[in-house]
Amino acid sequence: MKTQKLLCGLILLLVSCGKSKKFNKQAFFAQIASKEYVITQIEIPEKNEIVTDTFKKAYNAKNQLIVENDNIFFRYDSLTGKLAEKIICIDDNCEKLLTWKYQYVDEKTLIHQFLNGELQQTQELSRNSRKSISKVDSGYVFANQDDFFEADRLKKSQYEFFEKDKKNKLHTEQIYLYDSIGRISEIIRIFDKDSTNCIKIAFEYDAEDKKIKSLHSRPMPFDAKFSYYYTDHYKVYTYNTAGQLAEVKTYRNRKDTLTPFSITKYSYINPQRIFLSK
């Protein structure tokens, strides 16, 4: 019975997404009850470049995120409060839309992505895994699977990009390691199942569990073996008095290099909201 209901719901979903209907973004703007902004300023000293950008978020009266950057919109189920739909306007007039539809069945979440009504991706989320298949074009497919520990901690991600006949395939695997109190201690990214072709990112934290440093390393040869990692660059994170991320400095790991390669500064408007940085 549950399977029949699921199939019926999926058929209705596919039919409804195939219908062409003018998207009304003003209906979302009319629901806005509060806004917040994050302003980023990226400075590259050696090139004397500064790039400034503003990231916008807007919330409804229920404190649900409904608009990002004036072109990403979120709709929620009126009964459960769960996310029901995410819509991205690709052009200014919202004539070209990317749409994600969410269904919740037992302990699983089913997500279907559409481009102007044409199915592009299917995704299944459960407590222990997340799987998705994406149609890139008529000849290629992108697939990934995420495996989780308990408490939704990510254990491993695998990404594959391949032709439909699967003769040519690119494979990337990402492994997550945690310390004794559950913080991510390392991320290891392996390309094409080759342990010598990888990147390792190690994290350091302060007494309040805020990330303060990340070291980005690659394996280096030693006696014809890849037996140790060389830190190519590292990042230093600082925070303001409200606990928000204030600055990220990136340094190349070179001898006598004290000047950062890049500096990213964060400013916050509407400080009563707490920003969480990943």
C-alpha positions, 0 to 999 in steps of 0.5 A: 500500500505504501509503495502504491501511494509513493508511486501515485505521489511520484506520478502526480509530482512529475505531471505537475512539474511538467506544466508550464506556469509563470513563477511569481517571486513577488509572492515570496517577497510579500512574506518577508518579515526579517532580513540579514546580510553577510558582506564578504571582502576578499583581498589578494595582497600580491595582486592588489585586488579586493573583491566585495560581495553581499549574501542576503537572507530573508525570513518569514514570520515563522523564522523560515528561510524563504529567499536567498540573494533575491533569486533562490526561493523556499516553500514549506509544507503548511502542516509539517513545516518541512521544506517542500520546494526550492526554486532558483531563478536562472534568469532575471525574469524567472523564465528559466527555473531549477526546481527541487521537490521534496517528499518525505516517506517513512524515514526517507526523503526523496528529492527530484530536481527539474529544469523547466519541468524536465527531470534532471536529478533524483536523490534519496536521503535516509539516516545512513545514506544519501544517493543521487543520480544526475543527468548532465546531458544526453551522454553523461551522468553524474552520480554520488553516494554519501554514507553517514555515521550515527547523529548524521555525521558524514562518513564517506562521499563518492562521486562519479562522472561517466558516459552512459556506457560507463566506459569512461569514468571519473571517480572521487572519494571523500573520507571524513574522520572525527576526533573523540568529541565528534568534531571533524578532524580530517577530510581526505579526498582521493581521486580515481581510487589512487591513494597517491592522488589525494588531498588531506585537510586537517582542522584545529579548534579552540576551547569553544569548538570553533575552527581556528586553522585548517592545513591543506596537504598532499602526499609527497614521494620519499624513497619512491613511496608516498609516505608523508604529507606536505602542507601546501597551504593553510588557513587561519580563522578568527571570530568577532565578539558575537562568535561569528566568523570575521576573517579567514587568512590563507597562507602558502607554506613557504619559508619566510612567508608571513604575508597571507596569499588571500584575506577574506573578511566578513561583516554582518548586518542585523547582528541579532541573528547568529550566523553559523559558518561551516 
